[in-house]
Amino acid sequence: MTQMMKCLQTRGEPETLSIRLSMLFPWVDAVSELPPECPDRNMSVIDFLSNRPSPRFYKSHASYSMIARAKDGEPPCKYLHVMRHPKDVCVSLYYHMLSFKLFEYSGPFSELFDLFIHEMVELGSWFEYEKAWWEHRNNDNVLILTYEDMHAKTSEVVEKVANFVGFETTPEIVQKTVEKSRFK
């Protein structure tokens, strides 16, 4: 999704931006630290996030109840939410937990699967998490996509995303975005 957004933001020419993706689309879940590329290391994380030029884009794994809301009188924030098949989420979580020492996890997949099913993993219940987002699927400021559609119907998803965030596109921009954000 981040590569797709970068392509749309640059009208299909992401190489024109020398800035890294972590600066364009920082993880707000990691608000305790600035991206390594931030030029002012004395800046607070809140200032870094607030002072970015509009439109601002952030990545998060936050549940719907935890997402940032617009201040009174400001236009509502927009949310692109990507849903993924629970089996794939569990496999991805397994490799994520193995690769980060912070989790102190080295068990077999079957053990993690039990933890996942019994809602004893980092974000709790995947089912409740997705249910909360799904309940807002008809909100004007929420666009729910599936990982599977992003892979199988990339052109259609690029157009949906562009329309949702307000980027003008042409068939050429859509095609360039598809080519430069393909799944490998």
Salt bridges, closest charged atoms under 4 A:
GLU13 OE2 - LYS176 NZ 2.15
GLU13 OE1 - LYS180 NZ 3.79
GLU15 OE2 - LYS180 NZ 3.13
ASP29 OD2 - HIS61 ND1 3.89
GLU37 OE2 - ARG20 NH1 2.74
ASP88 OD1 - LYS87 NZ 3.07
GLU130 OE1 - HIS81 NE2 2.61
GLU135 OE2 - LYS131 NZ 3.98
ASP149 OD1 - LYS153 NZ 3.80
GLU172 OE2 - LYS176 NZ 3.74
